[in-house]
Amino acid sequence: MVSLHVKNLALIQETEVFFGPGLNILTGETGAGKSILLGSVSLALGGRADRDMIRTGADQALVELVFALDRKEQADRVRALDIPVEEDGMVILQRRILPGRSLSRVNGETVNGRLLKELSGILIDIHGQHDSQKLLKPKRHLEILDDFAGEEAAGLKRELKKSWEAFRQTQKLLAECSMDSRERERALSLAGFEEQEIADAGLKEGEDEQLEGRYRKMANSRRIAEAVGAAWELTGSETEGGVSEAVGRALRELSSVSACDEELEQLISMLSDMEGLLNDFNHSVSEYLSDLEFDQADFIQVEERLNLINRLKEKYGNTIPEILRYQEERQQEIERLQDADAYRERLQGRLEEERAQVERLCAQLSGIRRRAGERLSQLLIAALSDLNFSHVDFDVLLTQKDCPASDGWDEVSFRISTNPGEPKKPLSEVASGGELSRIMLALKTVTAAQEDRDTFIFDEIDTGISGKTAWKVSQKLAVLGKARQVICITHLPQIAAMADNHFVIEKKSGDGTTRTCIEEIRGAAVERELARMLGGDVLTESALANARELKEMAEHTKQY
């Protein structure tokens, strides 16, 4: 993420921050607006917005994010969403929040919330204050394990889903044909009646449109005859004062003086053509009027035929092709019911083949998950040890469900033991809030290689930790920052000291208003902020010395 621009959102009047590579740290007093600032990132990415977020006195709020796509794979995934990407790889997201609605654009193109969420899954990983609690849900464990297993698992899951859907469809068909003889006779009678009713109608495609045209002409024949008759009289040669008589008289007048000027021949020719066209028109009108007459019995026959077709449309389809398709389905249903035992036997055989295919894919997927679980356990134990878990044992337990599903037959549980001699238990029974935060951070560092996203955001991942553990967490964040861009809100000086880029968020008051501001700090300003975090508002020489020492330790640690 290159930059974040926020205007008129909550306490933020207007601010813009440019993030750098590596570890970006945001610090500030409680209530200064740190979470509001990062919450604006979620808003830009399609999060829920309402009018209360608009700053008092403003008519709208604006959030703008700028991302730089450095990897072709990532840019290709964005383009696959039909989102344009600039030649320099820039993606600009803009969310404008109005009292009654909000507007979102990506590189100038208007997009909806669903597309924004898909895009956010490509660009960024946001870990909020309560996201660690998701680790207590076994369903989340399965998702993490499958993501860690990578494309091998993803490809197999796609194949399994298709096979599972085919299996379920065959199950449905088999259930539909499992009826007693009385039900089968009733269904056969209904299908036979419907098929015969359509067959007796002898429908032809396009017939309804032709009949509707004839009916419309017949029903309006009197009006048509009056209008066409009037046109005939106005243009006919037999009508005194008609157009034909006038054209003929004009032609005779011009012909009488044609010898006086050769140019008159062209006018005479044009008028002669006009006279011919009028005669042809008059003749065609006369024929139309003679054909307009029809037998009342024909009208009744057309009307009855249309009524029949419309009744069939109400029962079997909106068009004749749909009715004919329904008739074909009824014919197939009749054949199936007449040969129910053989049909059921064929379905049963197909069901067994599809069940075997599903189980084969489930077994393959389970094997991939077990191998991935072993790798994940080893890596996570090492990562947790780095995060000050002095005695830790971790594994991924796979148990088989009673029956397979579209995502396989495995149930996954992350188990951990943090004390020697204690058996491994599910996370929900063992881990505290601080431990969950560290476990989540360990997972992020272990799975970073599988992540397509280049930016990770941690909102107060330091919850429930302090002292030596805080130092270990800062080291792990620094390691993650070498592979990805990390943006982290923290209250702990040990974590803040590890920053590659340090930003301070403050709440300022004046002119009767309160606003949140953000500023990047360097050098002595960093030491003063660390001293504040270490010792409070009064910056003593001792606190400043401790801050310098802490920063030097951090810089020394990042070199290795």
N, C-alpha and C positions, 0 to 999 in steps of 0.2 A: 504494500500500500504506500503510495507516494505522499498523499496529502488528504486532510480532512478539513472541510470548510463548513462552519455552522453559523446560521444567522437566525436570531429571534426564536430560539428554542429554549423554553424554560428560563433559567437564569442567564443563559448565554445570549448576549446582545449580538456580537459578531466576533468570531475568532477563526483563525486558520493555522493549522499546524502541519509541518512537513516532517514526516517520519524518515528515519534513515535505516540502513541495513543493520542486522544484528539485533541486540537487545535494547528496546526502547522502554524506558521506565517513566511512569507518571506518578508523582507524589503530590501531597498537599494535605491540608488540615481536613479532618472529618467534616463533611457537609459543604466542602468547597465546590463540588460539582464534578468530581472525577467520573463517577458512574454515569452521570448525565452525558458527559462528553462521549464516552464509549458507547452509551446507549444509543446515541445518534447514529453510530455505525450500523447498529441493528435496524434502525429506522430506514436508513438508506437502502438496506438490503431486503426491504419488504416487511419489516416488523410492524406491529399494530400501532396506528397513530390516531390521536383524537385531538379535538380543538383545544383541550386544556393544556396541551404541550406548547401552544403558541405563546410567546412572551407577552406579558400584559402590555397593552397599548399597540401591539403590532397586528396587522391583518393577515399575516401568513408567516410560516417558518420555512427555512431552507436548509437542507443537508446535502453536501456534495462530496463524493469520494472519487479519488483518482488512483487507479491501479496501473502498474506497468507489467505487462506479460512478457517475461524474459524467455520463457520456454515455448517452443513451437507446439508441443502437445497441449499445453494449457490454452493457447490461442485457438487451436483447432477445435477444442471442446466448446469454447465460447462461440465460435462461428457456427458450430453445429446447432446452436440454439437460435440461429438466424439473427444473431446480434452482430452488427458491424464492428470490426476492430481496426483501429487506425494503423497505418504503415509502421509507426514507431512502437506499436504494441500497447498503446494507451487505451484504457477503458474508463470512461467517465460516467459515474452514476449520480443522478440528481433526483432528489425527492422533495417536492414542494407540498407542504401541508397547509391546507386551507380550512376554514371553519366547517365546511360541510363535506369535504372530500380531500383527496390527495392525488398528486400527479407524479408519475415516475418516468424518467427517461434514461436511456443508456446510449451514449454517443449520439444524442439528439433524437433517437427513436423512442416513441412512447411504448412502454411495456407494462404488463400486468404483474400482480403480486406473485403469481405462481412462477412466472419466468424469473423474477428477481430472486426467489428462493433457490431455484435451480442454479442460477448464476453464483449466488453466495456460496453454494457447496463446492464450486470450482475455485473461487478466489480466496476464501478466508475460513478459518476455524475459530469460532468465538466460544470461550469457556467462561461462563458466568459464575457468580458466587454460589449458585445452587446446583450447578451441573454435576458436581462430584457425586451428588445423591443418586444420579442415574446409574452409577456403578452398582447400586444395591439391587438393580433390576436384572434378573437373569436374561431377559430378552436382549438387553443391551450387551451382555457378555457375548452372545451369539454374533451380534453385529460386529463387535470389535474383533472377534476371532476370525470371522470371514473376511473382514477388511485386511487383517494382517496376512491371511493366507493368499491374498492377491488375486490375480486374474485366473489362476488355476481353479480356485473355488468359484469365482464369479461365472466363468464359462460353464462349469458343470451345473451351477444353480439355474442358469438360463435354460439349459437342456432339460433339467429336472422339472422345471415349472411347466414346460410344454408337454412333457410326458404325463405329468400329474393332471393337467387340464384334460388331456385326452382320456385318461383313466376315469376321471370324475364324470365325463360326458357319457362314457360307456356304462358306468354305474347307473346314471340317470335313465338311460334307455332301457337297461335291464329291469329297473324298478318299474318303469311304465308298462312293460309287457308282462309283469308278474300279476296277473289277474285270474279270477276263477272263470269257469265256463259261462256263467250268467253275465258277468261283466264283459267278457269277450264278445258274446252274442249281441249285447246292447251296443257296444262300440262298433261292431261290424255293421249292425243295422243302420246306425247313424252315418257312418262313413259311406255306406252304399247309397243311402238316400241322397246325401249331399253330392256325391260323384254323379249320380244319375240325373239330378236336377240340373247340374251344369251341362252334362252331356246332351240332355234333351233340348237345351237352349240353342245348341249349335252355334256358339259364338265365334266371331271372326275378328281378328285384331283390326282396329280402325273403323269397325262397323258403327260404333256409337257416335263417332264424330261425324260420319256421313249422314246418319239418321238425324242427328241434332240439326245439321245444316238444312236438310229437307224439311224437317218439322218447323224450323224457324221461318223458312220460306212460305210453307203452306199456311202457317198461323197468321202471317202478315201479308197474305196474298192480296187482300183488298187494298191496303195502304200502298203496296208495291204497284198494283195495277193503276191506281189513281195517279201516282207520281210519274210512272213510266208513260202513261197515256198523255199526261200533260206535256211531257218532254217531246213526245211524238208530234203533238199538235203544234208546238212552238217551232219545231224544226222541219215539219213535213211540207212537201211541195203542194199538197192538196189543200192546205189551209191558207185562206186569204190573209195576207199580212204576215205570214210566217217567215222564218229565216231563209228557207230555200227560195221562196219567191223573191225576197229582197236581193239575195245573192245573184239569182238569175237575171233580174232586172239590171243590177250593177254590171254584170258581165256583158249584157247586150249594149249598154251605154258605152263601155270602153271599146268594144269591138267596132262600134260605128265610127270611131275616130282613130282606129289603129293605124290606118294608112298615113296619118298625118305625122306620126312620130314613132320611130322604131323602138324607143325605150318603153313604150306602152305595152309591148309584147310580153315583157317580164311580168308586169302587173296583171295582165290578162291571164298569163300562165298560172300565177299564184291564185288568182280568184277561181280559175277553172279547177285547180286542185281542191280548193275549198268546197266548191260545189260537188265534186265527186265524193269527198269525205262525208258531206252532209247526206248525200244520197245513200252511201253505204251505211251510215249511222241510222238513218231512217229505216232502211231495210232490216237491219239487225234488231231495232226496237220492235218492229212489227212482228218479226219471228219470235222475239222474247215474249211478247204479249200473247201470241197464240199458244206458246208452250206453257204459259202460266196457268192455264186452266187445268184442273185436276179433278179426279173423282173423289167424292167425300169418303168413299170406302178406303181409298188409298191413305187419306189423312188419318182415319181411325186405325188402320193397320200400322202405320208408322208410330203413332202415339202409343199403341199397345206394346209394340216391340221395344220402344224406349222405356216404358214402365217396367217391363220384364228385366231389361238389362240393369236398370237402376235398383231394382229389388235385389238382384244378385250382387251388385256392388255393395249394398248395405250389409249383406251377409258374408261375403267371401273376399272382398278386395275393392280398392278404390278405382281400379282400372281393369279392362278386359284381360291384359297380360297377367295381372295379379290373380284374377279369378281362375284363369287357366292353370297357373302354377298351383293354386290351391287344389284344383281338380287332380293334378298330377300327384300331389301329396296324399290326397284321399285314396287314389289308386294304389299307391305304395302302402298305405295303411291297411287297405283291404287285403293285399297280398300278404302282408306281415301277419294280420290277424287270422287269415285262413291257414297260414302255415306257421302258427305261433310257436309250436314246439321246436321246429327246426331253426326258426329265427332266434329263439331264446338260447338254443344250443350254440349258434354261431356267436352270439353276443358273449356268452359265458366263456367261450374259447378266446375271444378277443380280449376280454377282461383279464383273463389269467396271463396272457402275453404282456399286456400293459402293466399289470401288477408286478410281474417279474422284472420288467424294464425299470419301473419306478424303484423297486427294491435294490436293483443293481446299481442305479445311480446314487441312491441313498448310501449304500455301502461304500461306494467310491468317494463320495463327499465326506462321509464320516472318517475315512482313512486320511484324507487331506487335512481335515480338522484336527485329528489326533496328532499328526506330525507337526502341524502349525502350532498346536497347543504346547507341545514339548519345547519347540523353539522359543515361543513366547514366554514360557515359564522360566527358562534359563536366562533369557535376556532381562526379564523383569526382576528376577532375584538380584541380578547384578546391579540394575538401575536402582532398586530399592535400597540395596546396601549403600550405594553412593548417597542416598537421601537420609542417612542416619537411622536406618532400620538395622540395629546391631545384630539381631538374630531374626532372620526371616526365612520362611519357607512358603513357596507359592506353587500352585498347580492349577491346571485347567481340567475340570472333571466333565467328561462326556457321558451322559446316560441316554439310553434309547427309549423313545416314547413308545406307547402301546401300538401306535399305527403311524405310518409316514404321513408327511404333509408336503406342501409345495416347496418348502425350504429344507426338506430332509426329515430324518427321524431323530435328530440329536437335540437334547437339552443340554445347555452349557452352564456351568457354574464356576466362577472364580473363587478359589479357596486360599486362605492365608493363615499362617501361624507366625506371630511376632514374638513369641516367648519360647525358650528352649523346653523341650519335653511336652509342649502343648500340641494336640492334634490340629491339623488344618481344618478350618471351618469356613462356611460361606462368609463373604465380606459383610453381609448384613448383620452377622452375629458377632463380629470381631472388631471391625475397623471403626475408629472414632472419626470425628469431622476432620481433624488435622491429618490423620493417617489417610483418609480418602483423598484429600487434596494432593498429598504426596504420591499416592498410587496413580492418580490421574496424570500427574506430571510425568511420572515414570513411564506410563503408557504412551504419552505423547512423544517422549524422547525415543522410545523403542520403535514406535510405528511411524516416525517422521519420514523414514525412507519410502514407505508405502503411500504417503500422503501426496496428492497432487497439488494441494494448496500451499502457497508460499508464505502466507501470513497467519500467525497464531496470536490470538488475543486472550490474555488471562486477566480476569477481573478479581483481584484479591485472592490469588491462589495461596497466600500466606496465612489463611485463616487457621487458627488453632496451633500455630507453630512459633517457636522463638529460639534464641540462643544458637547452639551448635547446629540444630536442625535447620534453622533459617539460613545459615551459611551454606549448608549442603544444598538446600533448594536453590540458592542463588547460583551455585556452581553448575547445577544441572540446567538452569535457565540459560546460563552463558554457553553451555555446550549446545543446547538446542538453537541458540541464536547464531551459531556458526553455520548451521545448515539451513535455517529459515529465518525470516523476519519475525521477531517476537515483540509484542506490545503488551506491557504488564503494568497494572495498577498495584501499588503496594504501600503498606504502612511500615515496613521493616527496613531499617538502614542497611542491614546485611545484603538484602536483595537490591536495594537502590544503588549501593556502591558498585555493583557489577555492571551498571548501565554502560552501553556504548553511546547512547543518546538519552539525556535526562531532561524531563519536562516537569515544570512546577505548575500546579493549578491552584489559583487563588480566587477568593470571593472578595470583591471590592464594592464599596458603597460610596455614593456621592450624588449630589443633585437630586436627592430623593429617590434614587434607584439603586438596585443591587445587581451586580453582574459577575459572571464567572469568566476569568481570563486564563490563558495558558501561555507559557513562555519557556523556550528552551534555555537551559543554563549550562555554563561551562566553568572550568577552573575553580576560582575561589567561591563562586556562587554555589557550585556543587557541594563544596566543603561546608558552607553555611547551612545548606538544606539538610545534609547528613547530620550536622551538629544539632539542628533543631529536632530531627527525628530521634537522635540519641538522648538529648537532655532537656528538651522543652523550649519555651520561647526565649529564655535568657541564654544568649550564646556566650558561654565562658571560654576562656583560653583552653581549659581542660577538655571541654566538649569539642572545640575546633581541632585540638591535637588528636583526639580520638577519631574524629572524622577523617583527618588527613591519613592517619594510620590505616583506617578501614579501607579507604580508597586505594592506597598503595598496595595493600594486601590483595584487593580485588584485581588490580591491574597486573600484579605479579602472577596471580592464579590464572588469568586469561591467557597468559603467554604459553601455558603448558597444556 
